[in-house]
Amino acid sequence: MTKNKYNWESVDWGRQDVEIARDFGCSRERVRQVRVDPKIGMGRIANKPRGRTGDTATSVLSKIDTECKTLSELSDDTGYGEHSIGLVLNSLGNGFKRRTRGGQLYDWSKFPTQWREMKDKEIATLVGAEYPAVVAQWRKRHGHHRGGQS
């Protein structure tokens, strides 16, 4: 009966633990243990960059015009999160298209003066809201109650 189930002498220790574990059919932790064993392995692996192997967010965003796009549009285009994009653009000194003042998603300047004769669903279409509940909430917040109050 052999002491080692695997032939650790044939391992290319320049590869990542996860790659070696996949080839041998063992756990990544077992590969790490063997790697640091002075009799068998090569010692700790150097810190290799992991994760994305392509361009970084900084290099991607420095190549495109960000002034005419919102953070959500940039996120859709690049695959990075909005928070990360904001941090990178801030460090690069680049700007982006911001929402209207107050961060409004809808154009409430189109709220009709004759709103009492209209249904919330119709008003939602005017201001660009998808759901009528958004209009009802806005009306109540700004004192436009249906029950005869104004």
ZIKAPE-V450039 format. One record per run of one state. SS is the DSSP state (h for helix, s for strand, l for the rest). FROM is the first residue (numbers start at 0). TO is the last residue. Records with the same first field share a line. If there is no record, write none. Layout:
SS->FROM-TO + FROM-TO
//
This chain:
l->0-6 + 10-15 + 24-26 + 36-55 + 63-69 + 78-80 + 92-99 + 103-106 + 110-113 + 117-118 + 127-130 + 141-149
h->7-9 + 16-23 + 27-35 + 56-62 + 70-77 + 81-91 + 100-102 + 107-109 + 114-116 + 119-126 + 131-140
//
